[in-house]
Amino acid sequence: MALVVALLLRQPSPVGHWRSADGHDRYLAAYDEAFADLPEPERTRDVRTDFGVVRVYRFAGASTRTTPLVLLPGTASGTPVWADNLPSLLDVADVYALDLLGEPGRSVQERPIRDHGDQAAWLDQVLAALPEDAFHLVGLSIGGWTATNLVLHAPERVASLTLVDPVRVFADIPAGTAVRSLPASVPWLPRAWRDSFASYTAGGAPVEDVPVAEMIEAGMQGYAMRLPQPSLVPEEDLGRIDVPVLAIVAEESVMHDASRAVEVAERALQDGTVSLYEGASHAVNGEEPERIARDVAAFLPADR
């Protein structure tokens, strides 16, 4: 009886964590397999912040630009999600890629992240630890929200934003997508449910035996996130952003109403370039890597 009471009263961990050692091992094996498709990083760092340790990779580019890109992945993924993008982005600039704190990856959360200010603080501390003074942020999905959130709280180190089909930045997640995501977030339900949702977000593309998809599935099943829910960015806050913004919106994305997202971005941003990718799904980074790199190159100043 005492054991039952103790189990009922115990407090869940306040930080993101792996549910089991086996789940962690499975994820790392999938991560490493997917990472093998990336170019060799020039340097790997673990940057300590007030909220935990953040894994950061640096990739040497072929451009003379002095301001590097910083890539922020989508939820439940990690740096390997950029496998299709890195070769062409390295023609644009040097690249840093990091694993989001509090998400599956090689970053390790140590203290609670309680609000959007904390979300911005850890990322700002990572940028402060890097040798450059300014950065072009490139955020995919929730990484786009993370980049936007940083600019709203601590814009000093941000030279520009590129938002690749960002979630909850220009439009909210449709109710149907939110409902379909619920079974995928329950770790003990069959894997087929998570694969079905992943395929749904990728426009119906098969996800079985795809290294990045294997990594994401292992993260969804094995990792317990303890992060504040990202809220839709108010239009008045978007209007306060005073750095250039490239907004890439996937026409067939299930994560928002694309026409609504384009309308809000064009109306609210002070210095915005909005590009609708016709026919693209939320997995647009893997569908259109060369086009994204061309658009980023055209968007950024040639000398920085």
C-alpha positions in Angstrom: 0.0 0.0 0.0 2.8 2.4 0.9 4.4 1.7 -2.5 1.1 2.5 -4.3 0.8 5.8 -2.4 4.4 6.7 -3.2 3.9 6.1 -6.9 0.7 8.1 -7.0 2.3 11.0 -5.1 5.7 11.1 -6.8 6.5 14.1 -8.9 7.5 13.7 -12.5 10.9 14.9 -13.6 10.8 18.6 -14.3 13.3 18.3 -17.1 13.3 16.3 -20.4 14.7 12.8 -20.0 14.9 9.4 -21.6 12.3 7.0 -20.4 14.8 4.1 -20.4 18.4 3.2 -21.1 17.2 1.0 -24.0 15.2 3.8 -25.5 18.2 6.1 -25.3 20.5 3.5 -26.9 18.0 3.0 -29.7 17.7 6.7 -30.4 21.5 7.2 -30.4 22.0 4.3 -32.8 19.4 5.9 -35.1 20.9 9.3 -34.7 24.4 8.1 -35.6 23.1 6.2 -38.6 21.3 9.4 -39.9 24.3 11.6 -39.0 26.5 9.5 -41.3 24.7 11.1 -44.2 26.0 14.6 -43.2 29.3 16.2 -44.2 32.1 15.8 -41.6 31.8 18.5 -39.0 34.8 20.7 -38.6 34.3 20.9 -34.8 31.9 19.4 -32.2 31.2 21.3 -29.0 29.0 20.9 -25.9 28.1 24.4 -24.7 27.0 24.8 -21.1 24.1 27.1 -20.4 22.0 27.8 -17.3 19.5 25.1 -18.4 21.8 22.3 -19.6 24.4 21.4 -22.1 23.8 22.0 -25.8 25.4 20.0 -28.6 26.7 22.2 -31.4 28.4 21.2 -34.6 30.3 23.5 -36.9 30.6 22.8 -40.6 33.1 24.8 -42.8 31.5 26.4 -45.8 32.8 27.5 -49.2 31.6 31.1 -49.1 33.4 34.3 -48.1 30.4 35.4 -46.0 31.6 36.2 -42.5 28.3 35.7 -40.7 27.5 32.0 -40.3 24.1 30.2 -40.4 22.7 28.6 -37.3 20.4 25.7 -38.0 17.6 24.9 -35.6 15.8 21.6 -36.2 12.2 20.6 -35.8 10.8 18.9 -32.7 11.8 15.3 -31.8 14.6 15.3 -34.4 18.1 16.8 -34.1 20.9 17.9 -36.4 20.6 14.9 -38.7 17.3 16.2 -40.0 19.5 18.7 -42.1 21.2 15.9 -44.1 19.6 16.9 -47.4 20.3 20.6 -46.8 23.8 20.9 -45.5 25.7 20.3 -48.8 23.9 23.2 -50.5 23.8 25.5 -47.5 27.6 25.1 -47.1 27.9 26.9 -50.4 26.1 29.9 -48.8 28.1 30.2 -45.5 29.7 28.4 -42.6 27.1 26.5 -40.7 26.5 25.8 -37.0 23.8 23.1 -36.3 22.6 22.3 -32.8 20.2 19.9 -31.1 17.4 21.8 -29.3 17.6 21.7 -25.5 14.8 19.7 -23.9 14.2 17.7 -27.1 15.6 14.3 -28.3 19.2 14.7 -29.3 22.6 15.0 -27.8 21.8 18.1 -25.8 21.1 17.4 -22.1 18.6 19.4 -20.2 19.6 19.9 -16.5 17.2 22.6 -15.2 13.5 23.3 -15.9 12.7 25.6 -18.9 9.6 27.3 -17.5 8.6 29.9 -20.1 9.4 31.5 -23.4 12.0 33.7 -21.8 13.9 30.6 -20.6 13.6 29.2 -24.1 15.3 32.3 -25.5 17.9 32.5 -22.7 19.5 29.1 -23.4 19.8 29.8 -27.1 21.2 33.2 -26.5 23.8 31.8 -24.2 24.8 29.3 -26.9 25.3 32.0 -29.4 27.3 34.0 -26.9 29.7 31.1 -26.5 30.5 31.0 -30.2 33.3 33.2 -31.6 31.2 35.2 -34.1 29.3 38.3 -33.1 26.2 37.7 -35.2 24.3 34.9 -36.9 21.8 34.1 -39.6 19.2 31.8 -37.9 17.5 29.1 -40.0 14.7 27.4 -38.2 12.7 24.4 -39.4 9.2 23.8 -38.0 9.4 24.3 -34.2 13.0 25.5 -34.8 11.4 28.4 -36.7 9.3 29.3 -33.6 12.5 28.9 -31.5 14.4 31.4 -33.7 11.5 33.8 -33.7 11.1 33.6 -29.9 14.8 34.4 -29.5 14.5 37.6 -31.7 11.6 38.7 -29.6 13.5 38.3 -26.3 17.2 38.7 -27.1 17.8 40.0 -30.7 21.3 41.4 -30.2 23.2 38.5 -31.9 20.7 37.8 -34.7 21.4 39.2 -38.2 18.4 37.6 -39.9 15.8 34.9 -39.7 15.0 32.2 -42.2 11.8 30.4 -41.1 11.2 27.1 -43.0 7.5 26.2 -42.6 7.5 27.4 -39.0 5.0 26.2 -36.5 2.9 28.7 -34.5 4.6 31.7 -36.0 2.2 33.0 -38.7 -0.8 30.6 -38.1 -1.9 28.1 -35.6 -1.9 24.3 -35.9 -5.2 23.1 -37.3 -7.5 21.2 -35.0 -7.4 18.1 -37.2 -3.6 17.9 -37.1 -3.6 18.4 -33.3 -6.1 15.5 -32.9 -4.1 13.3 -35.3 -0.9 14.0 -33.3 -2.3 12.7 -30.0 -1.8 9.0 -30.6 1.7 9.7 -31.9 2.7 11.2 -28.6 1.7 8.2 -26.5 4.9 6.0 -26.3 3.2 2.7 -25.6 0.9 2.8 -28.6 2.1 0.8 -31.7 4.8 2.4 -33.8 2.5 2.3 -36.8 0.6 5.2 -35.3 3.7 7.3 -35.0 4.7 6.4 -38.6 1.3 7.2 -39.8 1.5 10.7 -38.3 5.0 11.3 -39.7 3.8 10.3 -43.2 0.8 12.6 -42.8 3.1 15.6 -42.1 5.3 14.6 -45.1 2.5 14.7 -47.6 1.9 10.9 -47.5 5.5 9.9 -48.2 6.6 6.6 -46.8 8.8 6.9 -43.7 9.7 3.3 -43.1 13.5 2.6 -43.4 14.3 6.3 -43.8 17.2 7.1 -41.4 16.0 10.5 -40.3 12.4 9.1 -39.8 13.8 6.2 -37.8 15.6 8.8 -35.5 12.5 10.9 -35.1 10.3 7.8 -34.3 12.9 6.7 -31.7 12.9 10.1 -30.1 9.1 10.3 -30.0 8.8 7.0 -28.3 11.8 7.2 -26.0 12.0 10.8 -24.8 9.8 12.6 -22.3 9.8 16.3 -23.1 9.1 18.8 -20.3 8.9 22.1 -22.2 6.4 25.0 -22.1 3.9 24.8 -25.0 4.9 27.2 -27.7 2.1 29.7 -28.2 1.1 31.4 -31.5 3.2 34.6 -32.0 0.9 37.6 -31.9 0.9 39.8 -35.0 2.0 42.8 -33.0 5.0 40.9 -31.9 5.9 39.9 -35.5 5.7 43.6 -36.3 8.4 44.3 -33.7 11.0 42.2 -35.4 13.5 44.5 -37.0 15.8 42.0 -38.7 15.2 40.7 -42.2 13.0 37.6 -42.3 12.7 35.0 -45.1 9.5 33.1 -44.5 9.2 29.8 -46.5 5.7 28.4 -46.4 4.8 25.0 -47.7 1.5 25.1 -49.6 0.4 21.6 -48.5 1.7 21.8 -45.0 -0.7 20.2 -42.4 0.8 22.3 -39.6 -1.0 25.5 -40.5 -3.3 27.1 -43.1 -0.7 28.1 -45.7 -2.7 30.9 -47.2 -3.4 32.4 -43.7 0.3 32.1 -42.9 1.4 33.9 -46.1 -1.2 36.6 -45.4 -0.1 37.3 -41.9 3.6 37.2 -42.8 3.2 39.7 -45.6 1.1 42.0 -43.4 3.0 41.9 -40.2 6.7 41.7 -41.0 8.6 45.0 -41.3 11.3 43.5 -43.5 9.9 40.3 -44.8 10.4 38.1 -47.9 7.6 35.6 -48.1 7.9 32.6 -50.4 5.1 30.0 -50.9 6.4 26.6 -52.1 3.6 25.2 -54.2 2.9 21.5 -53.7 5.4 21.2 -50.8 4.5 19.4 -47.5 5.8 20.2 -44.0 8.8 18.1 -44.9 9.8 20.8 -47.4 13.4 20.9 -46.2 13.9 17.4 -47.7 11.7 18.0 -50.7 13.3 21.3 -51.8 16.8 21.5 -50.4 18.4 23.2 -53.4 15.7 25.7 -53.8 15.9 26.6 -50.1 19.6 27.2 -50.4 19.2 29.4 -53.4 16.5 31.4 -51.7 18.7 31.8 -48.6 21.7 32.9 -50.7 19.6 35.5 -52.5 18.1 36.7 -49.3 21.3 37.2 -47.3 23.7 40.2 -47.9 26.6 39.1 -50.1 29.2 40.4 -47.7 27.9 39.1 -44.3 
